[in-house]
Amino acid sequence: MNTISIKASPEDVFAVFSDPERYVEWVVGTADTDGLDADWPAPGSRLRYRVRLGPVAFSDVTEVVEVHPPRRLLLRARMRPFGTTAIELALT
């Protein structure tokens, strides 16, 4: 688990998480996004993203599993062929 201290309200930080266009700013390694669901971050909504590792690029999907604004966002990010990972964002 990583902990980061930000001098902003949970509402302001959650607003960044709620904007799928800004996914590349807070998910390490993400190069760009496309195929965004209009209702992001509603449970079940998804976005396509691309990760670049040097000359190699992978594309896949991140899906919202749970959302409790403005305190918690739980995502499932797929990265085939490597599997999936959970991204949990908890604001206090």
Disulfide bonds with the S-S distance in Angstrom:
none
